[in-house]
Each structure stands twice: as structure tokens, then as C-alpha cells.
Amino acid sequence: MDEITYKPIGVIHSPFTDVQGMPIQPSGASGVEGTVELNTDLVPGLKDLDGFSHIILIYHFHLSNGHSLEVIPFLDDTPRGVFATRAPRRPNSIGISIVRLTGISGNTLQIQDVDILNETPVLDIKPFVPEFDNRRTALSGWLSGKRKDVRKTKADKRFANR
């Protein structure tokens, strides 16, 4: 397959300037505020987004170099296949977060529940639609029984550039 190239459509701003101690998922970042600064030429694409309470941010883990096919995730001590985790050291360093959309002003989206490092390049924005995105019968694999820990677990340097 040929190489695929993406251009960032903007940048995510958050209070997190270092991965150490930041939330590992949006549910552990309740109330944390940030913004998405969209490239100005893309502002027409924001039409009608203001009616959604949440958005899905797809972004590039810009400080993650290389990848590991087995990782020790934040919520476990056992090595797991990277595709069974949300770890940033992936073959394609793509992350996703569902955040609360609290406002739009020009090319700036105000967001809450931000678990993303400051100055992270955003690749796409999609509306979160509960009827499309929630699955009542979904299974959580090895994470079953560990979900309660996500609110209190903070990141460390295990996935930082080495």
C-alpha cells in the first residue's frame, strides 16, 4: 500500500505541557478546559457543529516517535498488544478523544474534558452522536474491572521519546 499523508487542520491547546501527570483519558479530565484553533480557511466546515454537545477529536501524537507492538498500558502491569490499548507509541501515532464542545468563536472551539498535550496537531473533528457511537453490549476485554481506575490514573513518561 502507498504511504498516506495528512496535513493538520489546526492545533489543540490545553494546560498540559508535559505528559507526566496528565489524565490518560477524557473521563479522567473532567472539567479541564482547552481550545481547538482551526486553520482559518476551514471555518466554513464548522457550520452546524454548535448544536452538538460533544465532538470527537482525531489527532497526531506529535511527541511519540517509533512504536512498540507490545506495551504496558497505564491501567495494567501486563504487556498487551498495542492494538488492545490506547497507548501513543503506535505504528501510526493517531489518537482520539471525545470532548465536550462548550462554544465556537470564529476559528476557535472551546472544549472541556481535555486529556491532550498542548500544541497537539488535530487531523479531524467529527460530531459525537450517542445513537451512532454508543454500544450497550460492548465488551472491554482486559480493561473489564479496571475502568474505575481511569479517573484517578495519571500519565507517566513510559511512552515519551527515548
N, C-alpha and C positions, 0 to 999 in steps of 0.2 A: 504494500500500500504506500502511496506517496505521502510525504510529510504534509501536515496541516499546520497552517499558521493563523494565529488570531491576533488582532490588534485590540488593546484595551479600549473600552468605551468611556472610561472615566477612572476615578480613584476613590477608594473608601478612606474616610478619616475617622479615627477612633482615638480614645485616650491611651491605647496600648502601644507603647514604643518598643517594648521588649516582650518576647514570648513568655519569659519567666513570670509566673503568677497570673497570667491572663486566663479567662474562662476557656474551657475546652469545647463548649457547645453553647448555642444561644440560650438554652434553658438555664444555664449557669451564669448568664449575663443579664438577668432580669433588671430592666431599668437603665442599663448602660447605654448612653446616647452617642450617636455618631452621625456622619453625613456621607452621602454619596455625591461626589461632584462629577456630573456627567459632562462629556465633551459638548460644547455649546451647539455644534451642528446637529446633535442628536435630540435636542429638546423637543421637536415635534413628536418624537416617539413616546413622550410621556403623556400624551393626550389620553385622558380617561383613566389613568393609573390612580388618581386621587380617590377613587371610590373603593379601593382595596385597603384592608387594614394591615395586611402582611404582604411582603414580597420575598421572592427567592433571589438571592444574590449568588451568581456564579463568578468565581474569581480565581486569580492565579496566586499560588503560594510563592510569592516573589523572592523569599529568602530561603527557600528549600532547594538545595542542589542535590542531584542524584536521587536514587531511590533504593529502597530495600523491599524485597518481596516478602520478608518476614519482619515484623516489628513487634515490640512490646508496647501495646497501647496504654494510654493513661489510666484506664479503668481496670487494668489487669496486670499480672506478673508473668503471664504465659505468652511466649511468642505466638503471634497469629499471622495468617496470610494478610498482606496489605489490603487486599480487596474485601476482607471481612472487617475492616476498620475504616475510620475516617482520618487516619494519620496523613500528615502532609508530604512525607517522603514517598511519592508515588511515581510510577512511570510517566504520567502526565500530572503535573503539580496543580490540579484543579480542585478547588474547594467549593462547598455550597453552604449557605446559611439562610434560614428563614428568619427574617427580622420584621419588627413592627414598623410600618410606614406611618409617621406622625405628621408629615407635611411635605409640600413641594413648593419651592420658590425659585422660579427661573430654572437654572440647570442643577439646583441642589435639592436632594431628597434628605429630609430629616428622618432618622431611623432610631429605633431602640432595640435593646436586647442584642447588642453587638458583641460578637466574640472574635473579631477580626483585627489583625495587626494594622496599625496606622500606615497609610500610604500603599495599601494593597490595591493592585490593579483589578478593576472589575471588568469581566468579559461579557456579562449579560445580566439582564434583570427580567424576571418573569413574575406575574401575579401569582400569589398563593390562593388556591381555590379549594376550600375544605372538601367539597364534593368530588373533586378530581384527585386530590393529593393524600387524603387520609384513607387508611385501610384498617378497618376494625379487626380484621383477622390476621394482621401481620405478625410474624414471629421475629424475635430479636436475637436468635442464635445464642452465641456465647455471652451476649450482653444481658440476657434474662437474669433478673435478680441484681443487676449492677446499675440499673437506670437511676435509682435513687441517689447514687453517688455522683452523678454528673453535675448536680447543682453546687457541690462543695469542692470537687476536684479542680485543681488549677494546673496549668501547663508548667512544664519544666523545660530544660534545654535538650531533652533526648532527641528531638528532631531538628535541632538547629544545625546550621552549616558546621561542618567539622574541618 
